[in-house]
Amino acid sequence: MANKYVNFITDEHLLFCIENLHKAYLRAKNNITKKNFYSNKVDTIKLTFDAKFNDIDEEDLIQSEILRQIDKSINNSIGTFHEQVLGGIEGFEVGNLSGFDVKADDNTLFADIKNKHNTMNSSSSEALFQKLARYADDYKKAKCYWVQILAKNSFNELWRGEINGKEYSHSRVYKISGDQFYALLSGQEDALLQLYKAFPSAIDDYLHSIEHNHSIIENSAIDEIKLQTENSNRSILDQITFDNFSYYLGFDKL
């Protein structure tokens, strides 16, 4: 029986990957309590300008800020999603915290997957190259890849260049875009396109298959803050400023 979604992994595996990502979304949403929202200090000066210059209601603005924090958490989970999908291709497996993200069963390929091309600074780039070079040295038949799922171009090339003032190159260390890596592992040139086109129906099928848990509380931060304003008579922004900076000179009078 032909697969419903893509040709290179089973329908069951794709739905499993979507389920894991959905759980990550729920965890991220449920994690935004007031305490967590405040953990890195909220820039209410910027938010005041945002509210005025962009003509945004304060509550909508805070919801947007909460969603921004959720988005930061989700970006890592999207990378994990791609690892799991690629690890489901026959002949490959996920690293599971083994130092690599995906490898060939016969140790002829190792890969470190980044969701976006610009997620590393020079120090992390240097550390990644050195790690991939060690795999290449330890496994003489292995090709090792820095995978950029969302890259600026489509490419599969040796990774060489200057990092932190040092010249780096290795005959079996590569950098590769997401489309080319999906094609390499699956043997199908349009594999990433297949996945992209399958998302709407696969996600809908997954969501229809689960029972919605109405007891889940999402984004409790805004409700906690609004409850405080009922007693303090502060605006939402003033309440957040007070909560974050009441120790600043005069701010305890807000």
C-alpha positions in Angstrom: 0.0 0.0 0.0 1.4 3.4 -1.0 2.2 6.0 1.5 -0.3 8.8 1.9 2.2 11.6 2.8 5.7 11.1 1.5 7.6 8.3 -0.3 10.7 8.2 1.9 9.4 7.5 5.4 6.3 5.7 6.6 3.0 7.5 7.4 3.2 6.2 10.9 6.7 7.7 11.4 5.7 11.1 10.1 2.7 11.2 12.4 4.9 10.2 15.3 7.3 13.1 14.5 4.3 15.5 14.3 3.0 14.2 17.6 6.4 14.9 19.3 6.5 18.4 17.9 2.9 19.1 19.0 3.8 18.0 22.5 6.8 20.5 22.4 4.4 23.3 21.4 2.1 22.4 24.3 5.0 22.3 26.8 6.2 25.7 25.5 2.8 27.2 25.9 2.2 25.8 29.3 5.6 26.9 30.5 4.9 30.7 30.1 3.8 31.5 33.6 4.3 34.9 35.0 7.5 33.7 36.7 8.9 32.4 33.5 7.8 35.4 31.5 9.7 37.6 33.9 12.8 35.4 34.1 14.9 37.6 31.7 13.3 40.9 32.6 10.7 42.4 30.3 11.7 45.5 28.4 8.6 47.6 29.1 10.3 50.7 27.7 10.4 49.1 24.3 6.9 47.7 24.7 5.6 51.2 25.5 7.0 52.4 22.2 5.6 49.4 20.4 2.2 50.0 21.8 2.2 53.7 20.9 4.0 53.6 17.5 2.3 50.5 16.2 -1.1 51.3 17.8 -1.4 48.0 19.6 -3.6 47.3 22.6 -1.5 46.6 25.7 -3.0 43.1 26.3 -2.5 42.2 22.6 1.1 43.4 22.9 1.8 41.3 25.9 0.3 38.3 24.2 2.6 38.9 21.2 5.6 39.1 23.6 4.6 35.8 25.2 4.3 34.2 21.7 7.8 35.5 20.9 9.2 33.7 23.9 7.3 30.6 22.9 8.8 30.9 19.4 12.3 30.9 20.8 11.6 27.6 22.5 9.9 26.1 19.5 12.8 26.8 17.1 14.9 24.2 18.9 12.0 21.7 18.6 11.7 22.3 14.9 15.4 21.2 14.5 14.5 18.1 16.5 11.6 17.4 14.3 13.9 17.3 11.2 16.3 15.0 13.0 13.5 12.6 13.8 12.1 12.7 10.2 15.5 12.1 8.7 16.3 9.4 11.3 13.3 7.5 10.0 14.7 7.0 6.5 15.9 3.5 6.0 19.6 3.1 6.7 19.8 6.1 9.1 19.2 6.8 12.7 18.9 9.7 15.2 21.8 10.4 17.5 19.8 10.7 20.8 22.4 12.9 22.5 25.4 10.8 21.2 27.2 13.9 19.8 25.6 13.7 16.3 22.1 14.4 15.2 21.8 11.8 12.4 24.1 9.0 11.3 24.1 6.2 8.8 23.7 2.8 10.3 27.0 1.7 8.7 28.9 4.8 10.0 29.5 6.3 6.5 27.7 9.5 7.4 27.4 11.8 10.4 25.4 15.0 10.5 24.8 18.0 12.8 21.5 19.7 11.9 20.8 23.4 12.4 17.3 24.7 11.5 18.7 28.1 10.3 21.9 29.0 8.7 22.6 31.9 11.1 22.2 30.1 14.5 25.9 29.9 15.3 28.6 32.4 16.2 32.3 31.9 15.3 33.1 30.0 18.5 30.2 27.5 18.0 31.1 27.2 14.3 34.7 26.3 15.2 33.6 23.8 17.7 31.2 22.2 15.2 33.9 21.9 12.5 36.3 20.3 15.0 33.7 17.8 16.1 32.8 16.8 12.5 36.5 16.5 11.7 37.0 14.1 14.6 34.2 11.9 13.3 35.8 12.0 9.9 39.1 11.0 11.3 37.7 8.2 13.5 35.6 6.8 10.7 37.7 6.8 7.6 34.8 6.1 5.2 32.5 8.7 6.7 31.4 12.0 5.2 30.4 14.5 7.9 27.9 17.3 7.3 26.8 20.6 8.8 23.2 20.7 7.7 21.4 24.0 7.4 17.7 23.2 6.9 16.8 26.8 6.0 19.8 28.0 4.0 20.5 31.0 1.8 21.1 28.8 -1.2 20.9 25.2 -2.3 24.4 23.6 -1.9 26.4 20.5 -1.0 30.1 21.5 -0.7 33.2 21.0 1.3 33.2 23.2 4.4 36.4 25.2 4.3 37.3 28.7 5.3 38.6 30.9 8.1 37.0 30.6 11.6 38.4 32.7 14.4 41.5 33.5 12.4 42.3 29.9 11.7 42.1 28.1 8.3 39.8 25.0 8.5 39.3 22.3 5.8 38.9 18.5 5.7 38.5 16.3 2.7 35.3 14.7 4.2 33.6 17.6 6.1 30.8 19.3 4.2 28.1 21.9 4.6 24.8 21.2 2.9 21.4 22.9 2.6 18.3 21.2 3.9 16.9 20.3 0.4 20.1 18.7 -0.7 20.5 16.7 2.6 16.9 15.4 2.4 17.7 14.4 -1.2 21.0 12.7 -0.2 19.5 10.6 2.5 16.2 9.7 0.7 17.6 9.3 -2.8 14.7 11.5 -3.9 15.5 15.0 -5.2 12.1 16.4 -4.2 12.1 14.9 -0.7 11.9 18.2 1.3 9.2 19.5 -1.1 7.2 16.3 -0.6 7.4 16.9 3.2 6.4 20.5 2.9 3.4 19.6 0.7 2.3 16.9 3.1 2.2 19.1 6.2 -1.3 20.4 5.9 -3.0 17.0 5.5 -0.7 15.2 7.9 -1.1 17.8 10.6 -4.9 17.8 10.1 -5.0 14.0 10.3 -2.9 14.0 13.5 -5.1 16.7 15.2 -8.3 14.9 14.2 -6.9 11.7 15.8 -6.3 13.1 19.3 -8.7 14.1 22.0 -8.4 17.7 22.9 -7.6 18.1 26.6 -9.6 21.1 27.7 -7.8 21.1 31.1 -4.6 22.4 29.5 -3.8 26.0 30.6 -2.0 28.0 28.0 -0.1 31.2 28.5 -1.1 31.7 32.1 1.2 34.7 32.4 -1.3 37.2 31.0 -4.1 36.0 33.3 -1.8 36.2 36.4 -0.8 39.7 35.5 -4.4 40.8 34.8 -5.5 39.5 38.1 -2.9 41.6 39.8 -4.1 44.8 38.0 -7.6 44.3 39.4 -6.1 44.9 42.9 -3.4 47.4 42.0 -5.4 49.5 39.5 -2.2 49.7 37.3 -2.2 49.3 33.6 -0.9 46.0 32.3 2.4 47.6 31.3 2.7 49.5 34.6 2.1 46.2 36.5 4.8 44.4 34.5 7.2 47.3 35.0 6.5 47.3 38.7 6.9 43.6 39.0 10.3 43.7 37.1 11.8 47.0 38.4 10.2 48.0 41.7 13.7 48.2 43.1 14.6 51.0 40.7 14.5 54.5 42.1 10.9 55.7 42.3 9.5 52.7 40.5 7.9 51.4 43.6 5.5 54.3 43.4 3.9 53.1 40.1 
